[in-house]
Amino acid sequence: MKNTIPEKALVALPDFRSSGAASFTPPGFKIVPPEEAFVPAFDRSFHFGDSIYEVTRTYEGILFALNEHLRRLKHSAKLGMYEKFPDTSHIVHMARETCRAFFRKFGNTDVYMRITVSRGQGDLNIDPQYASDPYTLVFVKELDRPAKDFYEKGVHFAVVTRRRNAPAALDPAMKSGNYLNNVLAIAEASRLGAQDALMLNLRGFVTEGTTNNFFAVKNGIVLTAPLSVGILAGITRELVFEVCQNSGIELQERLFTESELGSCAEMFFTSSTKEVVPVTTLSARSVGDGRPGPITKRIHEGLKSAIRAYVEAHRSESLFA
Ligand SMILES: Cc1ncc(COP(=O)(O)O)c(C=O)c1O
């Protein structure tokens, strides 16, 4: 597969040339097409993966669960020992303006939005004391629509040998720009012919996918790993908990191993951009009867209604042109 930069995209970033290296808060920002969007060569996110980020999407011009994402971004800054953090209202302003500019330029459609906060730029010394102030970048691009098959037939995951980072080393709860653990896991999965990797932790317990949380259904009960196993506290994961509670579906947050997956009739993953996706093949073996299961479908329907309710409640915040 060839790597491509999306045609329909805009990036908001500090006006590096005019603001100089010393101070970026509060920066002015400019919104530019991808071919004009550059970060400085001394940016720490490039050298050390020293950044944090969030991804959400829009529904009908409304940024979904923005407050929850900002809360998690701040939590990542705390875990990442950021001493300074850009003003939240500035991040929101950048995010909203970039979406508005996108809709004006490309029309009203659903978009993917990524907010990245780099610790800044500075001398090539890993010590964060060398960093300028943190600065924000916002990426907005047309949302990739997975093929219908994705939801109707499900996807193939492979349990990989690459283990999920240990929380005491690089806590997966911090959504940082340092995704090499996940990059290596998905590269291994793809060599095995799978679309994504299911990672175990160092003790052999199931954790998560490379960009999603993982669930399995055993005897009608939904299982998912507790946060303590070393995973990201997914915002969609949390919504799935609410859906299960409201629909009378039993959910257990507990440790489980790869061998227990052998007795699970359904599996699915969750993420902000893809919602709920059935996993119908695990390491080249069919899950259940190899088709998306009824509980997975009910949970996805429940999530869709929660999203519709959110959109109705936030209708006045639509950024559509
Ligand atoms: C490692 C990882 N786990 C889980 C998720 C799902 O989180 P959310 O539902 O908040 O999108 C993501 C999303 O990017 C992720 O990168």
The ligand as an SDF file (V2000), in Angstrom:
LIG
                    3D

 16 16  0  0  0  0  0  0  0  0999 V2000
   -4.2260    2.4480   21.7010 C   0  0  0  0  0  0  0  0  0  0  0  0
   -5.6580    2.8970   21.5890 C   0  0  0  0  0  0  0  0  0  0  0  0
   -6.5850    2.2570   22.3240 N   0  0  0  0  0  0  0  0  0  0  0  0
   -7.8920    2.6000   22.2490 C   0  0  0  0  0  0  0  0  0  0  0  0
   -8.3150    3.6240   21.4120 C   0  0  0  0  0  0  0  0  0  0  0  0
   -9.7880    3.9770   21.3390 C   0  0  0  0  0  0  0  0  0  0  0  0
  -10.0480    5.1650   22.0390 O   0  0  0  0  0  0  0  0  0  0  0  0
  -11.3000    6.0780   21.7190 P   0  0  0  0  0  0  0  0  0  0  0  0
  -12.5130    5.2410   21.8560 O   0  0  0  0  0  0  0  0  0  0  0  0
  -11.2330    7.1490   22.7560 O   0  0  0  0  0  0  0  0  0  0  0  0
  -11.1290    6.5880   20.3290 O   0  0  0  0  0  0  0  0  0  0  0  0
   -7.3710    4.3210   20.6520 C   0  0  0  0  0  0  0  0  0  0  0  0
   -7.8140    5.4130   19.7930 C   0  0  0  0  0  0  0  0  0  0  0  0
   -7.0630    6.0180   19.0940 O   0  0  0  0  0  0  0  0  0  0  0  0
   -6.0070    3.9450   20.7370 C   0  0  0  0  0  0  0  0  0  0  0  0
   -5.0700    4.5740   20.0210 O   0  0  0  0  0  0  0  0  0  0  0  0
  1  2  1  0
  2  3  1  0
  2 15  2  0
  3  4  2  0
  4  5  1  0
  5  6  1  0
  5 12  2  0
  6  7  1  0
  7  8  1  0
  8  9  2  0
  8 10  1  0
  8 11  1  0
 12 13  1  0
 12 15  1  0
 13 14  2  0
 15 16  1  0
M  END
$$$$
